Amino acid sequence: MAASMSLLFQDTPRHLTLNAARTQWNKIKASKSGFQKFNTASNTVFFQEEESEPAPDFTRLHPFYAPGLVAGTSAPINPIAVTQIVKADENLDDNSPKRLILKSEQQFTVNAHQFALPDGNVHSVYPAQGMTAEASILPHIVLNDLDLPWQRSVASQNAETDPSRDRVPWLALLCFTADELLLTSDELCSTAPKSIFSKKLNQSSTLSLKLQVGDILSLNAEKNVKHCVPSDADPNTAAEFILITPEVFNNYFSLPPINGTPVPQSKPDITMFKYLAHSRAVNTENITYSPAEDDGVVGVIVAPRTGPWNITSPTQIFVHLVSLDRVNTIAPWPTPNEGHVALCSLYSWTYQCLPPGSRGIADTLQGLVMEKSVLSASHLIYEPLLGGKRSTQEKLVGQRLKDGFTMTKYRAQIGEETVGFFRGPLTPTIVPHPLNPAFEQQSTSSTDLQILDRNLGIMDVTYSSAWQLGRTLGLDDRAFCLALGRLRTAIYSEASVVARNPSSGGSQDQKKVLAESLRKSLSALESLAGDTDLSTSATRRWNRSESGDEPKDTSLSAGVRREFSKIVDETALKMAQGRDGEGFYNEMNAPKSADWAVVLKWVLDRMFLVGIPAHYLIIDPSYLPNESFRFFFIDQNWIDAMIDGALSLGNHIDQDNDVVRSAIKKAIAAYLDMEDPVLGYKPQRPKFGFLLRSDIVSQFPDLKIDAPFTPSSAKAPLLRQENIDSTTLFVLFDRLPGSPELGKVTLTQPSHQQHFVAASHVGPDPHPKEGEAAKNVFKVKHKSVFMVKDKSAEGLRKPCGPDVEWWEGTTYENPVFNFSTRMLYMSNYAQHLWQNLKDNMESSKFDSEVANAAMVAIQLSNPVYQVAIDFVTEDRSYFFSTRETESQTTTGLTMRNATKQNELSTPLIDSRVRNTAANITATLPRPSSPLHYRSVLYARPSEEDSLKSLSPEGLAFDGDHSGLSPMTLSGPSPASKPIFEYKIYPVTATYPGGIISKDTEVPTQSGIVQDLVFSIVLPAPQRTVGAFSVKELRVIIPYGSMKMKNRTSLFTSYEGHGPVMLSNLRFNVIATYQKEDEQDFMYLRILPRKVNGAVSITHISEMSILLPEVSINEYTDPGVFVECTIEEYLDIRKAPFRTSVPIFLDTTPKPA
């Protein structure tokens, strides 16, 4: 199985490559050894295990996965009875009186999680935390423990139609809006008349309360809070609870009406949740972060409620995984419409529901196709510099940008600080390897790896920095350092012994060699007293002579040294062999040298860019903007320089000619260039890859990448696939795009993260009759459901029966959707689906006698989307040549915003969408010309960073990239200073009923902590008023107790995570605290990151900051505000410019 095999090397980012090699290795070894497996039932010989997971691209669903023993709230008794019959004579009948019957019974209870989930059990959720989704989406959660939803018994078997096909889970996923969960400040306060608890509480970001079970059990009848916590529960158990309104509770647990008439019931109904939990087996092939690594089976729970569709702006939805344990015991029913109902929340998150017409997943994928390019600066920056009327220097600047360079600080040997060109291992074009015949392959200090731009006198420190990075990474790894030192010693010692052996031709007599070496040693020691390098002052004692003389190494004579240089390569090759004698050590076999295995693993990890700091991979944030697809090639010269720097460690003998290091590198190169005799192919190493930065990665972290070999091969199609952060996917290949082996790369939504929708359309009718208002409609397009294997794509996608519509305001005998509560009537919905399948599908393909959760899950599943990048073109030089492509228009785009002008360096040749298969296919744009061994200039634009940022109020602070501007301004200083615009407001302030406070007022009665935005904007006209630079900007906020007379404080104490810059990375913000005249102040100091401590105003568009989690003092008097002081420290004078900015407080009581 792919999942179980992946456990072998799961601790390394190279596990995809190693797993493929291990699979092929075991297969070949088994066939050579004649090992076979037999089916004992049929005596049939076979080599592969019976398929235990679905085929690729298929998923197997089960209505439930119940454990052998279940737990329950009332500690159910589980008896084990054992009966033994003892007979003196085996011929006696069992009913003979001459027998002894022994019986024993043991009773026990099962302990299972009740108020919290097991650690690490949540694999993923959709929509992801903080992400957006359309109103029709039904949130869901994926659990690694496949039987967790059914580990506790919450309903009797009588409540289940067919216990073999359905089972009520003890977990349910419920969705809420803020007004359904938000408590008033009086209810949260411990002393107010309407307080619920005896201690002051604050609701979390998902509006839950962190309590102990005893807090719920101690509530008396006056508090009017219904709950289902068992009385014998441990009162000290920590748990989270949500308090919901009785109206919402009744809506969730009511039976569906019949012909518009409510059905009588005596208690809350939880049986409908059996249709909302199922388990699914996932094929984990090509899924890096696959769930349930042992067998690829997960548990999935779906919510029965959609988001609101009658909104005009994004609305926050709160999703809670709650316990159904004893919920059906809450009485009376229906719950009176006053007070609250407490439910235990085991996991929660939030997402934003989008209004109709918003950008969805298909639009996001379409945008990625349109925004794909190579990893370099935007063509909007470098193309103006390559124009015909530009100077030679400007064209060199543009070419450097196009080739993926940036600029960095560089200190020359004379101590002068200047700039240098810099680029990491990821390039937009193929770089020749080696760079040129004269390029140094081995260095002792990295300075000889620097390349001077003779046109402009600027140094390219790309490979020098790579060498220093390799040395630093090597020093940081203790195991590698020790292994490399021992390996060097072993190679040197063994090669020295062989070189001194007379049989090698290095000398005539071992004794003569020893005598000669002793004589030279004595001569060398005598010469030390007169050595000018050692007799000078201590400041020069470490200076080395540049005369090129051989170092005073007396261990080897000249003749032996010549032999040593020949033999050391052979010695290193011997160390690189496997213990079995079948060739090189390849991480599948046993190594001859354990130290070689450590060094080789470290080197291969670095070749796969493991452990390389992010700022070396993405050298400028603007190269990888949000919602972008960036392809790159790997500069093998950069990799060589980095590895050379690491292997330079431990050299204590040869200062100018490190032959041992050279031998190690030759042995590694020989291993990489030789086909493995067992695997049948050379070791794979990266040459090409892509970076995907998008919210899609957050929503679907297990994106499946398909890049099959053509023709097929046992090699790993992907060398590395890793989410290097929550929104960025990093993928490496060992072959170039457009080659016969790599024609297309496909990104597919993983089956276990396939999201769910309530219907094909829910909300206002998109096509109302002329002259009539649009009515809300619930449309269902029936899908085929197979209970047997049918790998026919046409059969799987074939509709099953006619589409059905339910309209708001129309009475139905068995309605499936409640338009007012936005909830599915799951029992009616499941019964309708089952009846449709029975009427329209062949019994040989669907033979279920009852509706079940697996059937419902297939119907609710949204289509799987794919992004396909086609590399195949008529001209293979497409990826490497400098020929410009004639402008062509994109055709066949049917999704929204398809005609939007893209910002790629060259137009897309083809970009099309096939809606029937939900595929998006496009070709890769042409990158720039290959980088040759030449020097060109690249200067980063001095305007605001091109990485765009969006403030919470929706204002985009975008830099101006119209051209390059000088780093400093000349001319007289004006009489006036630049005028900043200041504004302080909360990110959001939501009250029950959807009331939103004014964006300039901070609510004091909300009962929840506030995130405050300090908006600091410098308008464009103010950026040119003079040669000003900002040295520091301070925001001074008074804080302290509300009881201080004649003083208004924003908060009593601050316990948040601290201030952060919203977007301007030229600055950093720190918080300090001071006391002046018995008043406490918080200082938010905005400081430049530059060494000289000042940033020109020409580079500043905004300096906004966010202060999260502020507990605002609860003032009640109207018109209260807090006076905040701003101090601007500019470079023209030491004293600051001061201004006051009021923070207005909204003291309006929160609605009940």
Buried (B, 14 or more C-beta within 10 A) or exposed (E): BBBBBBEEBEEBBBBBBBBBBBBBBEBBEEEEEEEEEEEEEEEEEEEEEEEEBBEEBBBBBBBBBBBEEBBBBEEEEBEEEEEEEEBEEEEEEEEEEEBEEEEEEEEEEBEBBBBBBEEEBBBBBBBBBEBBBBBBBBBBBBBBBBBBBBBBBBBEEEBBBBEEBBBBBBBBBBBBBBBBBBBBBBBBBEEEEBBBBEEEBEBBBBBBBEBBBEBBBEBEEEBBBBBBBBEEBEBEBEBBBBBBBBBBBBBBBBBBBEEEEEEEEEBBBBBBBBBBBBBBBBBBBBBBBBBBBEBBBBBBBBBBBBBBBEBEEBBBBBBBBBBBBBBBEBEEBBBEEEBBBBBBBBBBBBBBBBBBEBBBBBBBBBBBBBBBBBBBBBBEBBBBBBEEEBEEBBBBBBBBBBBBBBBBEBEEEEEEEEBBBBBBBBBBBBBBEBBEEEBBEBBBEBEEBBBEBEEBEBBBBBBBBBBBBBBEBBEEBEEBBEBBBBBBBBBBEBBBEBBBBEEBEBBEEEEEBEEBBEEBEEEEEEEEEEEEEEEEEEEEEEEEEEEEEEEEEBEBBEBBBBBBBBBBBBBBBBBBBBEEEEBBBBBBBEBBBEBBBBBBBBBBBBBBBBEBEEEBBBBBEBBBBEBBBBBBBBBBBBBBBBBBBBBBBBBEBBEEBBBBBBBBBBBBEBBBEEEBEBBEBBBBBBBBBBBBBBBBBBBBBBBBBBBBBEEEBBBBBBBBBBBBEEBBBBBBBBBBBBBEBBBBBBBBBBBBBBBBBBBBBBBBBEEEEEEEEEBBBBBBBBBBBBBEEBEEEEEBEEEBBEEBEBEBEEEBEBBBBBBEBBBBBBBBBBBBBBEBBBEBBEEEBBEBEBBBBBBBBBBBBBBBBBBBBBBBBEEBEBBBBEEEEEEEEBEEBEBBEBEEEBEBBBBBBEBBBEEEBBBBBBBBBBBBBBBEBEBBBBBBBBBBBBBBBEBBEEEEBBBBBEEBBEEEBEEEEEEEBBBBEBBBBBBBBBBBEEEEBEBEBBBBBBBBBBBBBBBBBBEEEBBEBBBBBBBBBBBBBBBBEBEEEEBBBBBBEBEBEEBEBBBBEBBBBEBEEEEEEEEBBBBBBBBBEBEEBBBBBBBBBBBBBBBBBBBBBBBEEEEBBBBBBBBBBBBEEEEBBEEEBEBBBBBBEBEE
